[in-house]
């Protein structure tokens, strides 16, 4: 694919530079046949590429495309085509005007898009040659302050009250959204990532959406986390809720210990008592009394 991309860019005078970024340029990343090709095209004018997407067919039969709107970076317009091809390849094309590449080549530090890793595939005007070398620091979680640590805990416990309310009402979809997305994908994932970073001196890249959690976590923690994903029955979702709370408290306590913060156990226990009251509340109840 790379020689094909380079040859395509060489044949077009409007394309002045081409860079490969993301996982395929990160020496520590796990790459397989589904790993995207993340390509930055520095062109004379991005608008012809935005207004007509026929050029995407040069790399195969397009199956589906998501197009970002044109946005500004350093005062210059840019956009992205996320392209899935029928032959299985996925290429994310980011279109930059040449002037944006010049600006970034003269600035410090590199944006995350390049600091995560890049490879210059084509550089007709020797602009990319001035880019700094990547440090591979992008997308590594940063050490939270105590205020942020406590905020994540309180938000997590608050989301649990929504899960309980929806389960009591028999509302499956919002209950699953709050449990599996708001609580786990956002708050539990963040706490697990902090736990991983403590073990790796804030140098590990867990990956987007928790992709690398299983690889970095101990088997027992992963098994406990995995067990919180259940089906549609109300009772099993109640058990998943309480299991998620238990896991979160354990991991967050370890994170707090590693950071020198104290987990708010009193707040956790009061929230847990409230959730248990909701679970035991008669479905026809008119009040909590």
Secondary structure as UniProt FT lines:
FT   HELIX           2..10
FT   TURN            13..14
FT   STRAND          15..21
FT   HELIX           22..25
FT   TURN            27..28
FT   TURN            33..34
FT   STRAND          37..43
FT   HELIX           47..51
FT   HELIX           54..59
FT   STRAND          62..67
FT   STRAND          71..73
FT   TURN            74..75
FT   STRAND          76..85
FT   TURN            86..87
FT   STRAND          90..97
FT   HELIX           98..105
FT   HELIX           112..115
FT   STRAND          118..123
FT   TURN            124..125
FT   HELIX           128..130
FT   TURN            138..139
FT   HELIX           146..169
FT   HELIX           172..176
FT   HELIX           177..188
FT   HELIX           189..199
FT   TURN            200..201
FT   HELIX           208..210
FT   TURN            211..212
FT   HELIX           213..216
FT   HELIX           219..226
FT   TURN            227..228
FT   HELIX           234..259
FT   HELIX           265..280
FT   TURN            283..284
//
